[in-house]
Amino acid sequence: MGLQEEFEEYAEKAKSLPESTTNESKLILYGLYKQATVGPVDTGRPGIFNMRDRAKWDAWKAVEGKSKEEAMNDYITKVKQLLEEVGVSA
């Protein structure tokens, strides 16, 4: 299985993470997913009153220097870690 296929598989598995998954973990996954699928941030930072979108933008910006492949690998690793924490085999 190639990296792209494995990434897509774990992107699907991430959808089954429990509601109890922390916002911090969700933001890490969001940033890595966007970096892997879109690349570097291509929009302006949302305003101060749009806290949700601002946090997502910040998470994406935090991984801006990673290549697509690095972001995919880090995403897969993070999903595996989160699934192991809740007792689901990856």
PyRosetta script that sets phi, psi and omega in degrees:
from pyrosetta import init, pose_from_sequence

init()
pose = pose_from_sequence("MGLQEEFEEYAEKAKSLPESTTNESKLILYGLYKQATVGPVDTGRPGIFNMRDRAKWDAWKAVEGKSKEEAMNDYITKVKQLLEEVGVSA")
pose.set_psi(1, 131.9)
pose.set_omega(1, 179.5)
pose.set_phi(2, -78.1)
pose.set_psi(2, 168.7)
pose.set_omega(2, -178.3)
pose.set_phi(3, -60.9)
pose.set_psi(3, -43.0)
pose.set_omega(3, -179.3)
pose.set_phi(4, -60.9)
pose.set_psi(4, -43.7)
pose.set_omega(4, -179.4)
pose.set_phi(5, -66.3)
pose.set_psi(5, -41.8)
pose.set_omega(5, 178.9)
pose.set_phi(6, -64.5)
pose.set_psi(6, -40.6)
pose.set_omega(6, 177.3)
pose.set_phi(7, -59.9)
pose.set_psi(7, -47.0)
pose.set_omega(7, 179.9)
pose.set_phi(8, -63.5)
pose.set_psi(8, -37.6)
pose.set_omega(8, 177.8)
pose.set_phi(9, -62.2)
pose.set_psi(9, -45.1)
pose.set_omega(9, -178.7)
pose.set_phi(10, -74.9)
pose.set_psi(10, -25.6)
pose.set_omega(10, 173.3)
pose.set_phi(11, -64.4)
pose.set_psi(11, -37.5)
pose.set_omega(11, 175.7)
pose.set_phi(12, -68.4)
pose.set_psi(12, -43.3)
pose.set_omega(12, 179.4)
pose.set_phi(13, -62.6)
pose.set_psi(13, -33.6)
pose.set_omega(13, -179.4)
pose.set_phi(14, -61.9)
pose.set_psi(14, -28.5)
pose.set_omega(14, 179.5)
pose.set_phi(15, -66.0)
pose.set_psi(15, -19.3)
pose.set_omega(15, -178.8)
pose.set_phi(16, -96.2)
pose.set_psi(16, 5.7)
pose.set_omega(16, 177.5)
pose.set_phi(17, -63.6)
pose.set_psi(17, 145.2)
pose.set_omega(17, -176.4)
pose.set_phi(18, -68.8)
pose.set_psi(18, 159.8)
pose.set_omega(18, 177.6)
pose.set_phi(19, -58.3)
pose.set_psi(19, -26.1)
pose.set_omega(19, -177.7)
pose.set_phi(20, -73.6)
pose.set_psi(20, -4.0)
pose.set_omega(20, 176.5)
pose.set_phi(21, -59.7)
pose.set_psi(21, 131.1)
pose.set_omega(21, -175.6)
pose.set_phi(22, -65.9)
pose.set_psi(22, 153.1)
pose.set_omega(22, 176.4)
pose.set_phi(23, -61.5)
pose.set_psi(23, -36.0)
pose.set_omega(23, 178.8)
pose.set_phi(24, -59.4)
pose.set_psi(24, -45.1)
pose.set_omega(24, 178.6)
pose.set_phi(25, -65.9)
pose.set_psi(25, -41.1)
pose.set_omega(25, 178.5)
pose.set_phi(26, -62.5)
pose.set_psi(26, -39.2)
pose.set_omega(26, 179.6)
pose.set_phi(27, -68.5)
pose.set_psi(27, -37.9)
pose.set_omega(27, 176.2)
pose.set_phi(28, -60.7)
pose.set_psi(28, -47.0)
pose.set_omega(28, 178.8)
pose.set_phi(29, -61.9)
pose.set_psi(29, -42.6)
pose.set_omega(29, 179.9)
pose.set_phi(30, -58.3)
pose.set_psi(30, -49.9)
pose.set_omega(30, -178.3)
pose.set_phi(31, -60.5)
pose.set_psi(31, -44.4)
pose.set_omega(31, 179.2)
pose.set_phi(32, -65.8)
pose.set_psi(32, -40.3)
pose.set_omega(32, 180.0)
pose.set_phi(33, -62.5)
pose.set_psi(33, -47.0)
pose.set_omega(33, -179.3)
pose.set_phi(34, -64.0)
pose.set_psi(34, -40.4)
pose.set_omega(34, 179.4)
pose.set_phi(35, -64.4)
pose.set_psi(35, -38.5)
pose.set_omega(35, -179.2)
pose.set_phi(36, -72.8)
pose.set_psi(36, -33.0)
pose.set_omega(36, -174.2)
pose.set_phi(37, -100.0)
pose.set_psi(37, -30.0)
pose.set_omega(37, -177.2)
pose.set_phi(38, -109.7)
pose.set_psi(38, -38.4)
pose.set_omega(38, -174.8)
pose.set_phi(39, 104.8)
pose.set_psi(39, -157.6)
pose.set_omega(39, -178.3)
pose.set_phi(40, -58.4)
pose.set_psi(40, 154.4)
pose.set_omega(40, 179.5)
pose.set_phi(41, -51.9)
pose.set_psi(41, 130.4)
pose.set_omega(41, -177.3)
pose.set_phi(42, -121.6)
pose.set_psi(42, 19.2)
pose.set_omega(42, 179.8)
pose.set_phi(43, -134.3)
pose.set_psi(43, 164.4)
pose.set_omega(43, 175.3)
pose.set_phi(44, -77.1)
pose.set_psi(44, 158.3)
pose.set_omega(44, -179.9)
pose.set_phi(45, -70.7)
pose.set_psi(45, 130.3)
pose.set_omega(45, 178.6)
pose.set_phi(46, -60.9)
pose.set_psi(46, 157.1)
pose.set_omega(46, -178.0)
pose.set_phi(47, -66.7)
pose.set_psi(47, 165.7)
pose.set_omega(47, -175.6)
pose.set_phi(48, -61.3)
pose.set_psi(48, -27.0)
pose.set_omega(48, -177.6)
pose.set_phi(49, -86.9)
pose.set_psi(49, -3.1)
pose.set_omega(49, 177.3)
pose.set_phi(50, -108.6)
pose.set_psi(50, 69.5)
pose.set_omega(50, -171.1)
pose.set_phi(51, -61.3)
pose.set_psi(51, -40.3)
pose.set_omega(51, -177.4)
pose.set_phi(52, -62.9)
pose.set_psi(52, -52.5)
pose.set_omega(52, -179.0)
pose.set_phi(53, -67.4)
pose.set_psi(53, -32.4)
pose.set_omega(53, 178.3)
pose.set_phi(54, -65.2)
pose.set_psi(54, -42.2)
pose.set_omega(54, 178.8)
pose.set_phi(55, -64.3)
pose.set_psi(55, -40.6)
pose.set_omega(55, 178.6)
pose.set_phi(56, -64.9)
pose.set_psi(56, -42.9)
pose.set_omega(56, 179.0)
pose.set_phi(57, -61.6)
pose.set_psi(57, -44.6)
pose.set_omega(57, 179.9)
pose.set_phi(58, -60.9)
pose.set_psi(58, -40.1)
pose.set_omega(58, 179.4)
pose.set_phi(59, -64.4)
pose.set_psi(59, -39.2)
pose.set_omega(59, 178.4)
pose.set_phi(60, -68.6)
pose.set_psi(60, -44.8)
pose.set_omega(60, -179.0)
pose.set_phi(61, -61.8)
pose.set_psi(61, -32.1)
pose.set_omega(61, -177.9)
pose.set_phi(62, -64.5)
pose.set_psi(62, -23.2)
pose.set_omega(62, -179.2)
pose.set_phi(63, -111.4)
pose.set_psi(63, 18.4)
pose.set_omega(63, -173.7)
pose.set_phi(64, -56.5)
pose.set_psi(64, -32.4)
pose.set_omega(64, -177.0)
pose.set_phi(65, -79.5)
pose.set_psi(65, -8.5)
pose.set_omega(65, -177.5)
pose.set_phi(66, -75.7)
pose.set_psi(66, 144.5)
pose.set_omega(66, 173.4)
pose.set_phi(67, -73.6)
pose.set_psi(67, 167.5)
pose.set_omega(67, 177.6)
pose.set_phi(68, -57.4)
pose.set_psi(68, -44.0)
pose.set_omega(68, -178.3)
pose.set_phi(69, -66.0)
pose.set_psi(69, -42.6)
pose.set_omega(69, 177.8)
pose.set_phi(70, -61.5)
pose.set_psi(70, -43.5)
pose.set_omega(70, -179.9)
pose.set_phi(71, -63.7)
pose.set_psi(71, -41.1)
pose.set_omega(71, 178.1)
pose.set_phi(72, -62.5)
pose.set_psi(72, -47.4)
pose.set_omega(72, -179.9)
pose.set_phi(73, -61.9)
pose.set_psi(73, -43.4)
pose.set_omega(73, 179.6)
pose.set_phi(74, -65.8)
pose.set_psi(74, -37.2)
pose.set_omega(74, 178.1)
pose.set_phi(75, -63.1)
pose.set_psi(75, -48.0)
pose.set_omega(75, 179.9)
pose.set_phi(76, -59.5)
pose.set_psi(76, -45.9)
pose.set_omega(76, 179.5)
pose.set_phi(77, -60.4)
pose.set_psi(77, -43.2)
pose.set_omega(77, -178.3)
pose.set_phi(78, -67.1)
pose.set_psi(78, -41.9)
pose.set_omega(78, 178.6)
pose.set_phi(79, -63.6)
pose.set_psi(79, -43.6)
pose.set_omega(79, 177.8)
pose.set_phi(80, -57.5)
pose.set_psi(80, -45.9)
pose.set_omega(80, -180.0)
pose.set_phi(81, -59.8)
pose.set_psi(81, -46.6)
pose.set_omega(81, -178.4)
pose.set_phi(82, -66.9)
pose.set_psi(82, -37.8)
pose.set_omega(82, 177.5)
pose.set_phi(83, -66.5)
pose.set_psi(83, -39.5)
pose.set_omega(83, 177.6)
pose.set_phi(84, -64.0)
pose.set_psi(84, -36.8)
pose.set_omega(84, 179.9)
pose.set_phi(85, -62.1)
pose.set_psi(85, -32.0)
pose.set_omega(85, -179.8)
pose.set_phi(86, -98.6)
pose.set_psi(86, 5.9)
pose.set_omega(86, 174.5)
pose.set_phi(87, 81.4)
pose.set_psi(87, 23.1)
pose.set_omega(87, 176.6)
pose.set_phi(88, -105.0)
pose.set_psi(88, 129.7)
pose.set_omega(88, 179.8)
pose.set_phi(89, -72.4)
pose.set_psi(89, 136.8)
pose.set_omega(89, -174.4)
pose.set_phi(90, -77.2)
pose.dump_pdb("model.pdb")
